[in-house]
Amino acid sequence: MKKKPGKLIAASLGPGDPGLITREAWSVLKGDSCWLYPVKKTGAESYALDIVKRAGLSVPEDALALAFPMTHDISILSKYWLEAAKTVIDILKSGRDAVFLVEGDASTYSTFGHLARTINAIDETLETKVIAGVTSFSAAASCLNKPLTEADDTMAIIPAGYGVKVVEKMLLDFDTLVLMKVKPIIEDLLDLIEKKKLLHSSYFIERAGTPDERIVTDLLQLRQTRPHYLSLLVIHNPHREHGEMIRGCGKKK
């Protein structure tokens, strides 16, 4: 009798604090699924794997590293997604589940989505599942004990790489901006925040929840520094003008 294929499961681990691993993710990690974890290159350390190690979980001997280089070149990335997909498919077709370790939340700027789509493009019958996790920006707000939004505030989450012109425009439409991957343009962002007089309502955090966590509320301290790749900026614009809002959900008579 032909074996039923296994399922590929994304275990969202949160941004770094092992205490933020959900009960569902923990249960999967304690099972007999094959662990898969991402690395920048063969032999490199894995941020996601470090989270579960600090949680006190033992890494199975057959855990596999999957290489995904830090590049925006789709032609290069596609080759690595395909190679990783073939490895995962072999595991699933043996009848075993595979759990892919993901820092943060697997539905938010995660490699898992590319991997899952590549697998389903090869074999659409294979099942994938995402276990929801804590995002880096919600953890950052918790670390500072500050809300991201209140009442009728609006919020947008964008990669900072779109540039300061886009960020400046979005400040007109959103009360809170969460800027991901700020490292390449940190100086330009600081210039904008200072120009808009938003220094006292913005904050920076990198590697939230890890032993190397760094929180900066005096953003000018970031001048001439090199933030870690896993860093973000939260900008709250208390000066934004709001339009009229329709409130309530009552039915019309």
Secondary structure, 3 states (H helix, E strand, C coil): CCCCCCEEEEEECECCCHHHCCHHHHHHHCCCCEEEEEECCCCCCCHHHHHHHHCCCCCCCCCEEEECCCCCCHHHHHHHHHHHHHHHHHHHHCCCCEEEEECECCCCCCHHHHHHHHHHHHCCCCEEEEECCCCHHHHHHHHHCCCCCCCCCCEEEEEHHHCHHHHHHHCCCCCEEEEECCHHHHHHHHHHHHHCCCHHHEEEEECCCCCCCEEECCHHHHCCCCCCCCEEEEEECCCCCCCCCCCCCCCCC
